[in-house]
Amino acid sequence: MQVSLVCYRNIWGTSTTKKAIDLDCSDVAPCKNLYFENVELLNADKQTISSSCKNAQVFAKGIIIPSVDCLVSAKAHVLHSIL
Protein backbone atom coordinates (compact mmCIF):
# COMPACT_ATOMS: atom_id res chain seq x y z
CA MET A 1 0.00 0.00 0.00
CA GLN A 2 1.30 3.46 -0.89
CA VAL A 3 0.64 6.52 1.26
CA SER A 4 -0.08 9.62 -0.81
CA LEU A 5 -1.71 13.06 -0.51
CA VAL A 6 -1.60 13.41 3.28
CA CYS A 7 -1.74 16.84 4.87
CA TYR A 8 -0.36 17.73 8.32
CA ARG A 9 -1.53 21.29 8.98
CA ASN A 10 -1.43 23.54 12.07
CA ILE A 11 -0.08 20.95 14.48
CA TRP A 12 1.55 22.08 17.72
CA GLY A 13 2.52 19.89 20.59
CA THR A 14 5.04 18.11 22.74
CA SER A 15 6.91 14.95 21.83
CA THR A 16 7.84 12.44 24.50
CA THR A 17 10.58 11.02 22.27
CA LYS A 18 13.69 12.60 20.76
CA LYS A 19 12.49 11.71 17.25
CA ALA A 20 9.25 13.67 16.87
CA ILE A 21 8.66 12.91 13.17
CA ASP A 22 9.45 9.48 11.73
CA LEU A 23 8.51 8.94 8.09
CA ASP A 24 9.58 5.36 7.39
CA CYS A 25 8.10 4.49 4.01
CA SER A 26 8.55 1.43 1.85
CA ASP A 27 11.25 1.07 -0.81
CA VAL A 28 8.66 -0.56 -3.07
CA ALA A 29 5.87 1.97 -2.46
CA PRO A 30 7.40 5.24 -1.20
CA CYS A 31 5.24 7.93 0.42
CA LYS A 32 4.41 10.68 -2.07
CA ASN A 33 2.97 14.16 -1.81
CA LEU A 34 3.01 14.55 1.95
CA TYR A 35 2.31 18.16 2.90
CA PHE A 36 3.45 19.82 6.13
CA GLU A 37 2.21 23.31 6.99
CA ASN A 38 2.92 24.99 10.34
CA VAL A 39 4.02 21.94 12.31
CA GLU A 40 5.83 22.68 15.57
CA LEU A 41 6.73 19.80 17.87
CA LEU A 42 8.85 20.44 20.95
CA ASN A 43 10.39 18.15 23.55
CA ALA A 44 8.94 18.30 27.06
CA ASP A 45 12.44 18.11 28.57
CA LYS A 46 13.76 21.03 26.47
CA GLN A 47 16.07 18.64 24.60
CA THR A 48 16.80 18.82 20.89
CA ILE A 49 14.37 16.77 18.84
CA SER A 50 14.83 15.33 15.38
CA SER A 51 13.03 13.85 12.43
CA SER A 52 13.74 10.93 10.15
CA CYS A 53 12.74 10.33 6.55
CA LYS A 54 13.04 7.21 4.46
CA ASN A 55 11.50 7.05 0.99
CA ALA A 56 9.21 10.03 1.52
CA GLN A 57 8.44 13.07 -0.60
CA VAL A 58 7.46 16.03 1.59
CA PHE A 59 6.35 19.52 0.60
CA ALA A 60 6.28 22.19 3.30
CA LYS A 61 5.07 25.69 4.01
CA GLY A 62 5.47 27.82 7.12
CA ILE A 63 7.19 26.72 10.31
CA ILE A 64 8.37 23.10 10.44
CA ILE A 65 10.01 22.05 13.74
CA PRO A 66 11.88 19.79 13.74
CA SER A 67 13.08 20.29 10.19
CA VAL A 68 12.40 17.40 7.83
CA ASP A 69 15.32 16.35 5.63
CA CYS A 70 13.22 14.90 2.80
CA LEU A 71 11.67 18.21 1.76
CA VAL A 72 11.05 18.84 -1.91
CA SER A 73 11.49 22.52 -2.64
CA ALA A 74 9.44 25.01 -4.61
CA LYS A 75 6.20 23.29 -5.63
CA ALA A 76 4.42 23.31 -2.26
CA HIS A 77 1.89 25.85 -3.53
CA VAL A 78 0.77 23.41 -6.25
CA LEU A 79 0.13 20.64 -3.76
CA HIS A 80 -1.51 23.10 -1.34
CA SER A 81 -4.08 24.02 -3.99
CA ILE A 82 -4.94 20.34 -4.41
CA LEU A 83 -5.41 19.75 -0.69
Residue, then its C-alpha position, 0 to 999 in steps of 0.5 A: m500500500q502506498v501513502s499519498l496526498v496526506c496533509y499535516r496542517n497547524i499541528w503544535g505539541t510536545s513529543t515524549t521522544k527525541k524523534a518527533i517525526d518518523l517517516d519510514c516508508s517502503d522502498v517498493a511503495p514510497c510515500k508521495n505528496l506529503y504536505f506539512e504546513n505549520v508543524e511545531l513539535l517540541n520536547a517536554d524536557k527542552q532537549t533537541i528533537s529530530s526527524s527521520c525520513k526514508n523514501a518520503q516526498v514532503f512539501a512544506k510551508g510555514i514553520i516546520i520544527p523539527s526540520v524534515d530532511c526529505l523536503v522537496s522545494a518550490k512546488a508546495h503551492v501546487l500541492h496546497s491548492i490540491l489539498 
